[in-house]
Structures are given as C-alpha cells and as structure tokens.
C-alpha cells in the first residue's frame, strides 16, 4: 500500500487508529467494571480469568491471522475481526454467570487479537521504515487516549447504567471502524499464497492452554504435586516440544523460529514478553486496589489510570517524532524500560494509607516509561527483517508480547487467591469470631469490598453484634490483606521488568531504513558516481 496517495494514506491510517481504539478501549474499560461484575455475578476466585480468557484467545489467534492476512489481504481479516469482536461484546453484556462471561470474553478475544495484530501490520504496509517511527508513536498515543477515556467511561457507565453497558458501548465504535476499513483499506492478496500451518496452530493451543490452567490452579485449586498439575505441565511441555519441532520443519511456519537467530528480533520479543506483564498488572489490578483497598467508586478507580495514560501518550508521541528524525531507537527503549521498572516497584509500596497524590505520581512515571517501549520494539523488529516477512514478524512480536502478559496475569491471579486464602483470618479482629457462622463466611471475603450494596447490608449486622469498632476492624483487615496480595503482584511485575532491562541492553542499534544520515550518504554517493 506504499503507492497510496498522501490523502489515502491518511485515511487508511485513520481506519487503523479506529480499529486500535476499539480494541484498546475494551481492554481498559473492563478493568473498572470487573469489581462490580463479581459483585453481581459472584466468582471472586475467577476474577483474573475474565482477563485471562480474553488474553489467551487474542494471543493464540495472532500468529494465524498474520499468515492469513499475507494471503488474503489485511481488509478481510480486519472486517472479520470487527464482527467477531462485536458479537462477543453483545454476548458478554447479556451474561448471567461468570462462567458465561468468561466464555464470551474468549470469543471477544479472537476478534481483538485480529484487530490489534492487523493494526500494526497495516502500518508497516502503508509507511516506509523511517515514517513508521512517527506513526507508531501515534498508535501509542491513541492507545493511551483510549486508556484514559476507557476507565472514566467504564466507571461512569458502571455507576450510572450498570456494568453491562461497558460492553454494549463497543458497538458504535465497531460500526464506525467497519465502515472506514471497508472504504479505505485496499484489498490485496499475495501473488503466491502461503499455506496456513493449521497443525502448528493446533499444537500451539494444546501447549499454551494447559500451561495457563496449571499457572492459574497451582497452589490454590490443586497442590503443585497433584496428578492434575503434573498432567497439565507434562501436556504443556510435550505439545510445546511438538510445536517447536513442527515450526522448524514446516514449509510455511506460523512463527519462523529461525528468526530467533536475528538478535534484534530475539531481544525485542523477550523484552516485550516481560514488560507487558507489568502493564497488564497495572491495568487489571490498580482499579481493584482503588475500589477494594481505598474504597473508591468505579469512576474514581478509573480516574487513577488517567495519569498513567497521559504519561504514555506524551512519551509515545515524542519518542515517535525523535526516532523519525534520528533513525535511532535503542536509548529511548532502555530509558523507558528503566522508568517502568522503578514505577512498578513504587506501585508495590502502595498501601491502605497511601495518599492519593503519591499513587498519582507513580502512575505518571509508569506511563512515561511504557510510552516508548511497545511501539519502538515493533519498529525495531520490522526494520531488522525482510519486507516479505512483515506480516509474520509483526504478528510474532505481538504474540510474544501478548503471551507474556497472559501468562503473567494467570500467575498474578494464583498469587492473589493463595494470599487471600492463607492470610485473611490473620488480619480480621478476634471479635469477628463472635459473629454468626453464615455472617463470618460473608465477611471473610475481599469481594465484600467491591460491593457497596452488600457492604452496607453487612455493616448493620456486624455493628449489631460488636458495635462500630468491629465494623471498622473487619473492613481494615480486609483492606490490609488485599493490599498485601496486590503488593506481591506488583513486586513480581517489577522483578520481571528489571530482567527485561538487562535484556534490552543487548538490543542492536540498526539505523532505520531511509533515516536522515543514510539518505544524505546515499545522495553523496550518487553525486560522486555522476562526476
């Protein structure tokens, strides 16, 4: 699509931004609604799975749609993704149980994976390498803007119309995106289509799914040494080896493992794998911290993410402009990962009594760090690999990033459940033992902190038994144990980010094709040859 006129390029790019806005808006809208969802549908122990199911399917579909789009063109894949995403949104909005919601989130994730992957691939089609830096920066800005709007809109809808409208609100954006993509993205097919590696895709699913189940259930639902856990881990290992064997021998693999010999490709993907874990932890668990630990409303918990996203918008846009002018990206990526690491550590220090202004400063720093990282890692991978592999390498970059975030969230959910299960009673006042047995069961659940109606009802019953002091003691204990569980999650994500900082120091500095210095050198060479 590089032969498009400047006007058509801008229109096509606007279509890409609309798709990206749709997918990223949904990711951040959901975070502020989930505490109210579990209050309505129950299933606090399934809290992380509402995110994990979505992330799992959106991750697994990425390698397949990359090859598919190389064959049939970007437009059919984008339009199909919009339809699947919209259907999933409607079904989530009418869910009657957490199990239904999780299943429909998985369906929605299939559409989202296609949209997110194709957005970055299409940018690679439209623009030259030196132009991509600027426009990749704009995608980061759009992601940040949607992330600012998402929590605020999600909180407002949850507080005033109900959590179901958080999912119904996707539909107008889906219609707009469908019209723009159908009109302005060119329909092109590969002259020599590559066969889809369906066996490889099946092996990937059979590897990742039991691994996620093991990470989600280990130590909570089942002991790590139980037959169930050992069976899941053995299955993941077996199918993982089979997947690698298949990719090394397939004529057209969905992920060409030979590319791992490319140092830029390898370092960028490992870095993305690790840093996405921290960002997902912030998006998923900061609203829970604000509502459960600080007692904020859904709208208030959404507002805490706004400083994070403002920082992300600022540095993503600036970094894109700087890279387009200089042709260099490594320094910006290293600084971004370093800021992210520090911010995640500071996030782990947030507690019951942390002032709001401190939490706000931490969120700003996290956003400033994450802004340059994702878009510039994608740019580095695209610049260091052949143009004919653009769809596959971009999708592979998205895949490694998504799978890292998905696996991390599964581990985070297991940590939180284990912490709450083992430590909750130690943080409740001894007087709580005088409560009736049924009331003790209701009190001994942090889910109470996310349900204003249930909390108001139980406060009267608790006060009747032990007075106002017991009410305050119970609430304080619940908030402390939830805060400690979340601190462990953020500390682990900071450790992963620190490892990624060490990895990204080895990222090669491959000057962007068409960069200013290269262009001047080319002109001088051409002038010398004509003399």
N, C-alpha and C positions, 0 to 999 in steps of 0.2 A: 504493500500500500504506500510505499515511499514515493510513488509517482503521483500522488494526490496533489491537487492544488492547495495552496496555503489555507484557503477558506474551508475546503472539505476536510483537511487535516484537523482544523479546529473543531469542526462539527463532529467528526468521528471521535476526537478526544473527549468532547463533552459527553458523548454517549458512553464512553468508557468510564468517565467520572461518575455518571449517573448510576451505572451498574455497581461501581465500587462503593458509592454512597449507600445504595440499597443493602448490600451485604454487610458493610461495616456498621451501619446504623443498627441493624438487628442484633449484632454481637454485643453492642454496648447498651442498647435499650433493655435487654433481657436481665442484665445484672441487677438493676434496681427493682425489677419486678419479682425476682425469684424469692426473696424473703416472704412476700405476700402470697406467692403461689403455694409455697409449702404450708403457709398458714391456712389456706383454703383447701388444698388437696391432701395435705399431710405428706409424710415421707421425707422428713429431715435428713435421714440417712442416705437418701437418693439425691441430695442437693447437687453434688458435683456431677452426677450422671446427666442432668438436664443440659449441662455444658459439654460433658464428655461425649455423649451420643452424637451431638451436632458436630463436634470437632473430629470425631472418628470418621464419620461418613464423608465430611468435607475434605478430609485429608486423603482418604483412600481413593477418592474419585479423581484427584488431581493428576496423577501420572497418566491415567487412561484418557482424560479429556485433552491432555497435551498432545498426545499422538493423534487422537481423533480429530482435533482441530487442524493439525497439519494435513490431514487427508481431505476433510470435507469443508474446511474453512472455519474461520472464527465465528461468523454470524450465526449459523445454525446451532452451534454449541452454546453461544450466549443466550439466544432466544429460548432454547430448551431449558437452560438453567433458570431463567426467569420464571417460566411456567412451573417447574418443579418447586422452586423456592416459594412461589405464591400459594401453591396447593398446600404445602407444608404449613405455611403461616395460618391459613384458614383452619386446618385441622387442629393445630395447636390451640387456637382460640376457642374451640368447642370441646377441648379435652375435659374428661370427667374424673381422671385419676392421674397420678404422677407417672404410672406406667404408660398410659396413653400419651401423655405429653412427651415423655422421653422417646417413644417410638416415632412420633410425628416430628420431633426435633431432629431425629436421624434422617427422615425424609427431607426436611428442610435443608439439612447439611449437604445433601447431594447437590441441590441446586446452588447453594452458596459456594461450594468448592469449585464448581464450574465457573461461576461468576468471578471469584477472586483470582483464579488462575488465569482466565482469559483476559482479564483487565490488564495484567502486566505483560502478557504475551502480545496483545494487540498494540500496546505502546511500543514494544520492540519492532513491530511491523511498520508502524506509522513513521517513526522518527529514526534519524541516524544516531550512532552511539554518542556523539558529543551533544546532541539535542536531548537525549534521554535523561541526562542528569537533571536538567531543569524540569522536565515534565514528570519524572519520577518524584521529584520534590513536591510537585503539585498534588500528586496522588496521596502523598503523606499528609499534606495539608487538608485534603478532602476527608481522609480517614480521621484526622484529628477533629475537624469541624463536626463531622457526624458523631464523633465520640463525645463532643461537648453537648451537642443537641440531644443525642440519644438518651443519656441518663436523666437530663432535665425533662424531656418529653415523656420518657418512661415513668419517671417519678410522678409527674403531673397526671398522666393517664391512670396510673395505678391508684393514686389517691382520690381522683375525682370520678373516673368512669369504670375502674376495675382493671385488673391485670390482663384480661383477655384482649382489651383494646390495644395493648402494647404490640400484639401480633397482627391484629387487623389493620393497624396503621401502615403496615408494609405495602398494602395493595395499591394505593395511589402512586407510590414511587415505582412499583413494579410495572404499572401500565405506562407511565412516562418513559421508563427505561426501555421497555419493549418497543415503543413507537420510534424512539431515537435510534436504537440499534438497527431495527428493520429498515430504516430510511437511509442511514448514513454510513454504516459499516459495509464495505464491499464484500460480496460473496465470491470467494476464490477457493479453488480446490488445488491440491497438489497434482502436478503432471504425472507423477509416478507414486500413487498412494502406498503407504507402508501398511502392512498387515498389523492388526491390533493383537497384542500379546494377551489374549484372554486367559490362557493358563497362568501366565505370570501374575495377572491381576488377581486371580482366584487364590494363588499361593500367598500373595501379599495380605489379602483379607484374612486368610487362615492363620497367618503369623501374628498380625497385629491384634486381632480380636481377643484371642486367649491371653495375650500379654497384657492387654488393658484390663481384662477381667481379673487376672492374677494381681495386678498392682492395685486394683480397686478393692478386692476382697481380702487380700493378705493381711493377717494380723487382726482383722476385725470380724468379718463373717466366718473366716476359716483360719486355723493356725497355718503358718508358713510351711510346716512339715506335714500337713494333712495330704491325703491322697488326691483331693480335688486340686489343691495348689500345685503339687508336684506334677499332676497330669497336665494342667494348664501351661506350666512353664516348659514342660517337655514338648508339648504340642507347638508352642511358640518357637522353640529352638529348632525343632525338626522342620517345620514349614519355613522358617527363616533361612535355614541352610538350603532347602529346596528352591526357595525364591532366588537366592544368590546364584545357585547353580544354573537355574533357568535363564537369568539375565545375562550371565556370562556366555551362554551358548545360543541364545535366541538371535535370529537374524535381525529382528526389529524389537529390541527390548523396550519396556516402558520406562525403565531407568537404566541408562547405559553406565554400568559400574566402571567401565574403562575410564570414564571421565574423572573418577576419583584420583587418577594419576595427574590430573591437572591441578596444580597446587592452589590456584585461585578458587576453582570450583570446590575443592575439598575444604579449604579453610572457611570460605564464605558459608557453606552449608552447615558445618559444625557450629560456627558462631551463631547462625540463625536458629539452629536447633536449640541451643542453650538459652539465648536471650529471650526467645518467645515465651519461655516458661515464666520468666519474671513479669512480662507484660500481662500474660493471662492471669497470673496470680493477683495482680493489681485490679484488673477489670472485674474478675469474678468475686474476689473476697473483700475488697475495700467497701463496697456497698453493704456487705454483711457486717463488717466492722462498724460502720456508721450507724446502721439500724439496730444491730444486736448489742454492741458494746456501748455506743454513745447515745442510743435512744432516739436517733433522728428519724424523721419521716422518710418515705420513699423519695420524695422530692429533695429533701436535704441530703440524702445519701448520694443522689445523682449529682448534686452540686459539687461534692468533694472531688469528683473526677474531672470537673471542668478545668481546674488549674493544670492538671496533668496534660490534658489535651491541648490547652493553649500553648504550653511549652513545646509540645510535639509539633504543632502547626508551625510555630515560629522557626524552630531549628530545621525542620524538614524542608521548608521553603528556602531558607537561607543556604542550607547545605547544597540543595539542588542548583542554585544560582552559582555558588562558588565552584562547584565541580564542573559546570558547563564552561566556566571561564578559564579554569586552570588545567582541567583534564586529570586532576588528581583527587583521590577519594580516601586513601588509607588513613591519613591523620584524623580526618573528621570521624571516621568509623571508630577508631581507637578512643578518641575523646568521648564519643557517645556511649560506648560500652563502659568506660570508666565511670562516667556520671551515673549510668544506670545501676552499676554495682553499688556505689555509695548510697544512692537513693533507696535501693531495696533493703540495704542494711538498716538505714534510718527508719524505714517503714516497719521493720521488725521491732523497733523500740516503741511504737505507738501502743498506748495502754488505755486503761479506763479513764485516767485523769489527764490525758494529754490534751493541751489546749488546741482549739481548732486551728489557730494560726500556725502552729508547728506542723500539723498534718498538711496544711495547705502548702507550706514551703517545701515539704518533702515531695508532694505531688508535682510541684513545678519542676523540681530538679529531675524527677523521674521522666517527665515529659521532654525536658531539654535533652536528656540522654538518649531516649528512644527515637527521637525525631530523625536523626540522620541514618540510623543503623539499618532498618529494614530496606528502605528504598535504595540505599547505596550498595548494600550487599547484592541485591538483584542486579543493579547496574554493573557491578564488578563481574558477576557470572556471565551476563550477556556479552560483555566486552571481551571476555577471555576465551570464548568458544566460537566455533564456526557458525555463520549465519543460518545455514540449513538446519542446524540443530536448535534454533531459537525456541521453538515451542517446547521441546523436550527439556532443555536445560532450565528454562524459566519455570516450568511446571515442577521439575525436580527440586529447584530452590524453594518453591512454595511448599512442596511436600515435606522436605526435611524440617522446615520451619514449623509447619503445622503439626507434624508427628511429635516434635519435641514438646510443643505446648500441650498437646493432647495427653501424652504420657505423663507429663509433669502434673497436670490437673488431676489425673487419676491418683497419682501418689499423694498430692495435696489432700484430696478427699479422704483417702485412707488415714492419713496423719490426723486430720481433724476428728474423724469418727473415733479413732483409737484414743486420742487425748480426752475427748469428752466422756467416753465410756469409762475410762480408768480414773479420771481426776475429779469428776463432777461432785461426788458426795463429799470429798475432802474440802470443798470450798463452800458448802452450804452450812449455815449455822446449826449448832447442835439442837437448838429448839425446834428445827424443822421436823425432827423425829416425832414430835407430838401431833403432827398433822395426820388426819385420816389417811389410810393406805392409798386410796384412789387419788387423793389430793397430792400425796407425796410423788406418785408416778407422774402426774401432770406437771408438778413443779420441777422435777428432775429432768428437764429437757430444755436446752437453749432455744428450741423452736418457739417457746413462750415469748422470748424477747422480740420476735419478729411479727407477733400477732397482737396488735393493740386491743382488739375485742376480747380475746382470751385472757390477756394480761389484766385488763380492767375487771373482768369477772372473777379471776382468781385472787386478785388483791383483796377484795372484800372478804372472801372466805378465809384467807390466811390471816387477815387482821382480826377476824372474829376469834381465832384460836390463840394467836400470840401477840396481837397488837401491831401498831405501825412499825415498831422496831424490827419485828420478824420479817415484815414485808420488805423493808429496806435491806435486811441481811440476806434474804433469799435473792433479791434482784442483784445485789452486789456480787454475791457468789457466782451467779450465772454469768454475769458480765466478765468477771475475772477469769473464769475457766475458758470462756470463748475467746477472750483476748489472748490468753496464753497459747491456745491452739493456733490462732491466726499468726501470732508472733513466730511460732515454729515454721509455719508455711513460708512467711516472708524471709526468714533467715535462710531457709533452704534455697529459695529462689535467688537470694543474694550470693550464696556459695556457687550456684550454677553460673551466675553472671560473672563471678570472679574467674572461674575456669575459662569462660568464653573470652575474657580479657586477655588471658595468657595465650589462648589460641589465636586470636585476631592479630596479635603482634607479628605472627608469621605470614600475614596476608601480603602477597606480592603487590607492588605498585605498578600496574600495567596501564600506561597512559592511554586515555580514551582515544579511539579512532576518530580522526578529524579534530583533535584538540588544537588550540591555537599554535603551540610550538611546532607541532607536526605539520600544520598547514603552512607556516612560514618556511620551514625547511623544504617542504615539497616545492614551494614557489621558487626558492633559491636554486634548487636542483634543476628545476625546469628551465629557469633563466640561463643557468650555466650551460645547459645542453644545447641551447639555441645560439650561443655565442660562437 
